[in-house]
Amino acid sequence: MDVLLILIPAALFLGLLGLAAFLWALRSGQFDDLDGAAHRILFDDPPPAKEPKP
């Protein structure tokens, strides 16, 4: 039972740490463009620009 005195605060701390990381990601715009990557993978990259001949 003594181990619960360590595990309960540790679990609460890790939970709060995860919540803080999620809120930071939410505020920094990590979830703003959810469809962009899904659409980008369908299109080919544009061909590289040709260098002018000297």
N, CA, C and O atoms as a CHARMM CRD file, in Angstrom:
* protein
*
  216
    1    1 MET  N      0.81500  -1.20200   0.00000 PROA 1      0.00000
    2    1 MET  CA     0.00000   0.00000   0.00000 PROA 1      0.00000
    3    1 MET  C      0.86000   1.26900   0.00000 PROA 1      0.00000
    4    1 MET  O      0.40800   2.33800  -0.41000 PROA 1      0.00000
    5    2 ASP  N      2.09800   1.13300   0.46400 PROA 2      0.00000
    6    2 ASP  CA     2.97000   2.30800   0.47600 PROA 2      0.00000
    7    2 ASP  C      3.32800   2.76400  -0.92700 PROA 2      0.00000
    8    2 ASP  O      3.62000   3.93900  -1.15000 PROA 2      0.00000
    9    3 VAL  N      3.30500   1.82400  -1.88100 PROA 3      0.00000
   10    3 VAL  CA     3.65000   2.18100  -3.24800 PROA 3      0.00000
   11    3 VAL  C      2.59100   3.10400  -3.86400 PROA 3      0.00000
   12    3 VAL  O      2.88500   3.84700  -4.80100 PROA 3      0.00000
   13    4 LEU  N      1.36300   3.05600  -3.34000 PROA 4      0.00000
   14    4 LEU  CA     0.31600   3.94700  -3.84600 PROA 4      0.00000
   15    4 LEU  C      0.62200   5.40800  -3.53700 PROA 4      0.00000
   16    4 LEU  O      0.17500   6.30200  -4.25500 PROA 4      0.00000
   17    5 LEU  N      1.37300   5.65000  -2.48300 PROA 5      0.00000
   18    5 LEU  CA     1.75800   7.02500  -2.15000 PROA 5      0.00000
   19    5 LEU  C      2.70100   7.60500  -3.19300 PROA 5      0.00000
   20    5 LEU  O      2.84400   8.82400  -3.28900 PROA 5      0.00000
   21    6 ILE  N      3.33400   6.76000  -3.96000 PROA 6      0.00000
   22    6 ILE  CA     4.22200   7.21100  -5.03000 PROA 6      0.00000
   23    6 ILE  C      3.50900   7.16500  -6.37800 PROA 6      0.00000
   24    6 ILE  O      3.66000   8.07600  -7.19300 PROA 6      0.00000
   25    7 LEU  N      2.73400   6.10800  -6.61300 PROA 7      0.00000
   26    7 LEU  CA     2.12800   5.92000  -7.93400 PROA 7      0.00000
   27    7 LEU  C      1.00200   6.90500  -8.23200 PROA 7      0.00000
   28    7 LEU  O      0.87600   7.36900  -9.36500 PROA 7      0.00000
   29    8 ILE  N      0.18900   7.22900  -7.24200 PROA 8      0.00000
   30    8 ILE  CA    -0.92700   8.14800  -7.49500 PROA 8      0.00000
   31    8 ILE  C     -0.42000   9.55000  -7.85500 PROA 8      0.00000
   32    8 ILE  O     -0.87100  10.09400  -8.86300 PROA 8      0.00000
   33    9 PRO  N      0.48500  10.16100  -7.09400 PROA 9      0.00000
   34    9 PRO  CA     1.00500  11.47300  -7.52500 PROA 9      0.00000
   35    9 PRO  C      1.76600  11.40600  -8.85600 PROA 9      0.00000
   36    9 PRO  O      1.71300  12.34300  -9.65300 PROA 9      0.00000
   37   10 ALA  N      2.47600  10.29100  -9.09100 PROA 10     0.00000
   38   10 ALA  CA     3.19700  10.16700 -10.35700 PROA 10     0.00000
   39   10 ALA  C      2.21700  10.09500 -11.53000 PROA 10     0.00000
   40   10 ALA  O      2.45100  10.70500 -12.57300 PROA 10     0.00000
   41   11 ALA  N      1.12400   9.35400 -11.36000 PROA 11     0.00000
   42   11 ALA  CA     0.12400   9.25700 -12.42500 PROA 11     0.00000
   43   11 ALA  C     -0.55700  10.60100 -12.65800 PROA 11     0.00000
   44   11 ALA  O     -0.80200  10.98300 -13.80200 PROA 11     0.00000
   45   12 LEU  N     -0.86100  11.31600 -11.58300 PROA 12     0.00000
   46   12 LEU  CA    -1.47400  12.64400 -11.73600 PROA 12     0.00000
   47   12 LEU  C     -0.52000  13.61400 -12.41800 PROA 12     0.00000
   48   12 LEU  O     -0.93500  14.40500 -13.26600 PROA 12     0.00000
   49   13 PHE  N      0.75000  13.55700 -12.05100 PROA 13     0.00000
   50   13 PHE  CA     1.73900  14.43000 -12.68100 PROA 13     0.00000
   51   13 PHE  C      1.86900  14.13600 -14.16800 PROA 13     0.00000
   52   13 PHE  O      1.89000  15.05900 -14.98300 PROA 13     0.00000
   53   14 LEU  N      1.95700  12.84800 -14.53400 PROA 14     0.00000
   54   14 LEU  CA     2.08400  12.49500 -15.95300 PROA 14     0.00000
   55   14 LEU  C      0.82300  12.85300 -16.73400 PROA 14     0.00000
   56   14 LEU  O      0.90700  13.25800 -17.89400 PROA 14     0.00000
   57   15 GLY  N     -0.33200  12.71000 -16.11500 PROA 15     0.00000
   58   15 GLY  CA    -1.57800  13.10900 -16.76900 PROA 15     0.00000
   59   15 GLY  C     -1.62600  14.59900 -17.02400 PROA 15     0.00000
   60   15 GLY  O     -2.02000  15.04000 -18.10300 PROA 15     0.00000
   61   16 LEU  N     -1.22500  15.37600 -16.02900 PROA 16     0.00000
   62   16 LEU  CA    -1.19800  16.83000 -16.20600 PROA 16     0.00000
   63   16 LEU  C     -0.14500  17.25600 -17.22600 PROA 16     0.00000
   64   16 LEU  O     -0.34000  18.21700 -17.97000 PROA 16     0.00000
   65   17 LEU  N      0.96600  16.53500 -17.25100 PROA 17     0.00000
   66   17 LEU  CA     1.99800  16.82000 -18.24300 PROA 17     0.00000
   67   17 LEU  C      1.48500  16.54700 -19.66500 PROA 17     0.00000
   68   17 LEU  O      1.73900  17.32700 -20.58200 PROA 17     0.00000
   69   18 GLY  N      0.77700  15.45600 -19.83400 PROA 18     0.00000
   70   18 GLY  CA     0.18700  15.15500 -21.14100 PROA 18     0.00000
   71   18 GLY  C     -0.86800  16.16800 -21.54400 PROA 18     0.00000
   72   18 GLY  O     -0.94500  16.55800 -22.70900 PROA 18     0.00000
   73   19 LEU  N     -1.68200  16.59700 -20.58500 PROA 19     0.00000
   74   19 LEU  CA    -2.69000  17.61700 -20.86700 PROA 19     0.00000
   75   19 LEU  C     -2.03500  18.93500 -21.25400 PROA 19     0.00000
   76   19 LEU  O     -2.49800  19.61400 -22.17000 PROA 19     0.00000
   77   20 ALA  N     -0.96900  19.29600 -20.56500 PROA 20     0.00000
   78   20 ALA  CA    -0.25600  20.53400 -20.89700 PROA 20     0.00000
   79   20 ALA  C      0.35300  20.44900 -22.29300 PROA 20     0.00000
   80   20 ALA  O      0.31900  21.42900 -23.03800 PROA 20     0.00000
   81   21 ALA  N      0.90900  19.29400 -22.66100 PROA 21     0.00000
   82   21 ALA  CA     1.48100  19.13200 -24.00500 PROA 21     0.00000
   83   21 ALA  C      0.39300  19.21900 -25.06500 PROA 21     0.00000
   84   21 ALA  O      0.61200  19.80200 -26.12700 PROA 21     0.00000
   85   22 PHE  N     -0.77500  18.64700 -24.79400 PROA 22     0.00000
   86   22 PHE  CA    -1.87900  18.72900 -25.75400 PROA 22     0.00000
   87   22 PHE  C     -2.36200  20.16500 -25.91100 PROA 22     0.00000
   88   22 PHE  O     -2.59800  20.62100 -27.03000 PROA 22     0.00000
   89   23 LEU  N     -2.50900  20.87000 -24.81400 PROA 23     0.00000
   90   23 LEU  CA    -2.96500  22.26500 -24.89900 PROA 23     0.00000
   91   23 LEU  C     -1.93500  23.13800 -25.60500 PROA 23     0.00000
   92   23 LEU  O     -2.30100  24.04600 -26.35000 PROA 23     0.00000
   93   24 TRP  N     -0.64400  22.87300 -25.37600 PROA 24     0.00000
   94   24 TRP  CA     0.39100  23.62900 -26.07800 PROA 24     0.00000
   95   24 TRP  C      0.30100  23.37500 -27.58500 PROA 24     0.00000
   96   24 TRP  O      0.39500  24.30900 -28.38100 PROA 24     0.00000
   97   25 ALA  N      0.11800  22.11300 -27.97400 PROA 25     0.00000
   98   25 ALA  CA     0.01000  21.78500 -29.39900 PROA 25     0.00000
   99   25 ALA  C     -1.23300  22.41500 -30.00400 PROA 25     0.00000
  100   25 ALA  O     -1.21100  22.85800 -31.15200 PROA 25     0.00000
  101   26 LEU  N     -2.30600  22.45600 -29.24700 PROA 26     0.00000
  102   26 LEU  CA    -3.54200  23.05900 -29.73000 PROA 26     0.00000
  103   26 LEU  C     -3.37700  24.54800 -29.96300 PROA 26     0.00000
  104   26 LEU  O     -3.85500  25.07700 -30.96600 PROA 26     0.00000
  105   27 ARG  N     -2.70400  25.23100 -29.04400 PROA 27     0.00000
  106   27 ARG  CA    -2.52100  26.67900 -29.17100 PROA 27     0.00000
  107   27 ARG  C     -1.47200  27.06300 -30.20900 PROA 27     0.00000
  108   27 ARG  O     -1.52300  28.16100 -30.76300 PROA 27     0.00000
  109   28 SER  N     -0.51400  26.16300 -30.47900 PROA 28     0.00000
  110   28 SER  CA     0.53600  26.50800 -31.43200 PROA 28     0.00000
  111   28 SER  C      0.13200  26.19200 -32.87000 PROA 28     0.00000
  112   28 SER  O      0.91900  26.42200 -33.78800 PROA 28     0.00000
  113   29 GLY  N     -1.07200  25.67200 -33.08700 PROA 29     0.00000
  114   29 GLY  CA    -1.57200  25.47400 -34.43600 PROA 29     0.00000
  115   29 GLY  C     -1.24500  24.12800 -35.04600 PROA 29     0.00000
  116   29 GLY  O     -1.25700  23.99700 -36.27000 PROA 29     0.00000
  117   30 GLN  N     -0.95600  23.12800 -34.23900 PROA 30     0.00000
  118   30 GLN  CA    -0.60700  21.81700 -34.77300 PROA 30     0.00000
  119   30 GLN  C     -1.79700  21.14400 -35.45200 PROA 30     0.00000
  120   30 GLN  O     -1.60500  20.29700 -36.32500 PROA 30     0.00000
  121   31 PHE  N     -3.00900  21.49900 -35.07200 PROA 31     0.00000
  122   31 PHE  CA    -4.19700  20.82000 -35.58300 PROA 31     0.00000
  123   31 PHE  C     -5.01400  21.71000 -36.50900 PROA 31     0.00000
  124   31 PHE  O     -6.19100  21.43400 -36.74200 PROA 31     0.00000
  125   32 ASP  N     -4.41500  22.77300 -37.04300 PROA 32     0.00000
  126   32 ASP  CA    -5.16100  23.70400 -37.88300 PROA 32     0.00000
  127   32 ASP  C     -5.49300  23.12400 -39.25200 PROA 32     0.00000
  128   32 ASP  O     -6.61400  23.29000 -39.73100 PROA 32     0.00000
  129   33 ASP  N     -4.55500  22.45800 -39.88200 PROA 33     0.00000
  130   33 ASP  CA    -4.75100  21.96400 -41.24200 PROA 33     0.00000
  131   33 ASP  C     -4.74900  20.43600 -41.24400 PROA 33     0.00000
  132   33 ASP  O     -3.72000  19.81000 -41.50100 PROA 33     0.00000
  133   34 LEU  N     -5.89600  19.84800 -40.95900 PROA 34     0.00000
  134   34 LEU  CA    -5.97300  18.39300 -40.87700 PROA 34     0.00000
  135   34 LEU  C     -6.06000  17.73400 -42.24700 PROA 34     0.00000
  136   34 LEU  O     -5.67000  16.57600 -42.39700 PROA 34     0.00000
  137   35 ASP  N     -6.56200  18.44900 -43.24500 PROA 35     0.00000
  138   35 ASP  CA    -6.74200  17.86100 -44.56900 PROA 35     0.00000
  139   35 ASP  C     -5.59100  18.14900 -45.51500 PROA 35     0.00000
  140   35 ASP  O     -5.52600  17.55000 -46.58900 PROA 35     0.00000
  141   36 GLY  N     -4.68900  19.03300 -45.16000 PROA 36     0.00000
  142   36 GLY  CA    -3.61100  19.42600 -46.06000 PROA 36     0.00000
  143   36 GLY  C     -2.70300  18.27600 -46.44300 PROA 36     0.00000
  144   36 GLY  O     -2.41400  18.08700 -47.62500 PROA 36     0.00000
  145   37 ALA  N     -2.25000  17.51100 -45.47500 PROA 37     0.00000
  146   37 ALA  CA    -1.35200  16.39000 -45.76900 PROA 37     0.00000
  147   37 ALA  C     -2.06300  15.31400 -46.56800 PROA 37     0.00000
  148   37 ALA  O     -1.45300  14.67800 -47.42700 PROA 37     0.00000
  149   38 ALA  N     -3.33700  15.10200 -46.30100 PROA 38     0.00000
  150   38 ALA  CA    -4.09100  14.09100 -47.03500 PROA 38     0.00000
  151   38 ALA  C     -4.24800  14.48300 -48.50900 PROA 38     0.00000
  152   38 ALA  O     -4.23400  13.61500 -49.38200 PROA 38     0.00000
  153   39 HSD  N     -4.39400  15.74800 -48.78400 PROA 39     0.00000
  154   39 HSD  CA    -4.52700  16.19300 -50.17500 PROA 39     0.00000
  155   39 HSD  C     -3.17200  16.30500 -50.85600 PROA 39     0.00000
  156   39 HSD  O     -3.05900  16.03900 -52.05300 PROA 39     0.00000
  157   40 ARG  N     -2.14000  16.69600 -50.10800 PROA 40     0.00000
  158   40 ARG  CA    -0.81400  16.87300 -50.68900 PROA 40     0.00000
  159   40 ARG  C     -0.23000  15.57200 -51.21100 PROA 40     0.00000
  160   40 ARG  O      0.52300  15.58500 -52.18500 PROA 40     0.00000
  161   41 ILE  N     -0.55600  14.46100 -50.59000 PROA 41     0.00000
  162   41 ILE  CA     0.04100  13.19800 -51.00900 PROA 41     0.00000
  163   41 ILE  C     -0.52800  12.72400 -52.35400 PROA 41     0.00000
  164   41 ILE  O      0.07100  11.87500 -53.01300 PROA 41     0.00000
  165   42 LEU  N     -1.66200  13.25900 -52.75500 PROA 42     0.00000
  166   42 LEU  CA    -2.28000  12.84800 -54.01200 PROA 42     0.00000
  167   42 LEU  C     -1.65700  13.51600 -55.23300 PROA 42     0.00000
  168   42 LEU  O     -1.81100  13.01500 -56.34700 PROA 42     0.00000
  169   43 PHE  N     -0.97100  14.61400 -55.05500 PROA 43     0.00000
  170   43 PHE  CA    -0.42700  15.37300 -56.17200 PROA 43     0.00000
  171   43 PHE  C      1.07800  15.18600 -56.26900 PROA 43     0.00000
  172   43 PHE  O      1.76700  15.07300 -55.25500 PROA 43     0.00000
  173   44 ASP  N      1.58100  15.15300 -57.49200 PROA 44     0.00000
  174   44 ASP  CA     3.02000  15.04600 -57.71000 PROA 44     0.00000
  175   44 ASP  C      3.70200  16.36900 -57.41000 PROA 44     0.00000
  176   44 ASP  O      3.08400  17.43300 -57.45900 PROA 44     0.00000
  177   45 ASP  N      4.97600  16.28200 -57.10300 PROA 45     0.00000
  178   45 ASP  CA     5.76600  17.48800 -56.90800 PROA 45     0.00000
  179   45 ASP  C      5.95600  18.17000 -58.25300 PROA 45     0.00000
  180   45 ASP  O      6.02900  17.49100 -59.27700 PROA 45     0.00000
  181   46 PRO  N      6.03800  19.49200 -58.27700 PROA 46     0.00000
  182   46 PRO  CA     6.28000  20.17200 -59.54500 PROA 46     0.00000
  183   46 PRO  C      7.68800  19.83200 -60.03800 PROA 46     0.00000
  184   46 PRO  O      8.58700  19.60200 -59.22900 PROA 46     0.00000
  185   47 PRO  N      7.88500  19.79800 -61.35800 PROA 47     0.00000
  186   47 PRO  CA     9.22100  19.49500 -61.88300 PROA 47     0.00000
  187   47 PRO  C     10.21400  20.57800 -61.48300 PROA 47     0.00000
  188   47 PRO  O      9.82800  21.73900 -61.34600 PROA 47     0.00000
  189   48 PRO  N     11.47500  20.23100 -61.29300 PROA 48     0.00000
  190   48 PRO  CA    12.45500  21.24900 -60.88700 PROA 48     0.00000
  191   48 PRO  C     12.64800  22.28800 -61.99800 PROA 48     0.00000
  192   48 PRO  O     12.52900  21.98100 -63.18400 PROA 48     0.00000
  193   49 ALA  N     12.93700  23.47800 -61.60000 PROA 49     0.00000
  194   49 ALA  CA    13.14400  24.56100 -62.56400 PROA 49     0.00000
  195   49 ALA  C     14.42700  24.29800 -63.34000 PROA 49     0.00000
  196   49 ALA  O     15.43300  23.86000 -62.78100 PROA 49     0.00000
  197   50 LYS  N     14.37000  24.57600 -64.64600 PROA 50     0.00000
  198   50 LYS  CA    15.55500  24.38600 -65.49600 PROA 50     0.00000
  199   50 LYS  C     16.52300  25.54200 -65.29900 PROA 50     0.00000
  200   50 LYS  O     16.12600  26.70500 -65.23500 PROA 50     0.00000
  201   51 GLU  N     17.79700  25.19800 -65.20500 PROA 51     0.00000
  202   51 GLU  CA    18.81000  26.23100 -65.04100 PROA 51     0.00000
  203   51 GLU  C     19.10600  26.84700 -66.41400 PROA 51     0.00000
  204   51 GLU  O     19.15800  26.13600 -67.41800 PROA 51     0.00000
  205   52 PRO  N     19.30000  28.17100 -66.45400 PROA 52     0.00000
  206   52 PRO  CA    19.60900  28.81200 -67.74900 PROA 52     0.00000
  207   52 PRO  C     21.00200  28.37900 -68.23000 PROA 52     0.00000
  208   52 PRO  O     21.92600  28.19700 -67.43700 PROA 52     0.00000
  209   53 LYS  N     21.11800  28.22500 -69.54200 PROA 53     0.00000
  210   53 LYS  CA    22.40500  27.84600 -70.13700 PROA 53     0.00000
  211   53 LYS  C     23.33000  29.05800 -70.15400 PROA 53     0.00000
  212   53 LYS  O     22.89800  30.16700 -70.46800 PROA 53     0.00000
  213   54 PRO  N     24.60000  28.84900 -69.81900 PROA 54     0.00000
  214   54 PRO  CA    25.54300  29.99700 -69.81600 PROA 54     0.00000
  215   54 PRO  C     25.94500  30.42700 -71.20600 PROA 54     0.00000
  216   54 PRO  O     26.72400  31.36800 -71.36000 PROA 54     0.00000
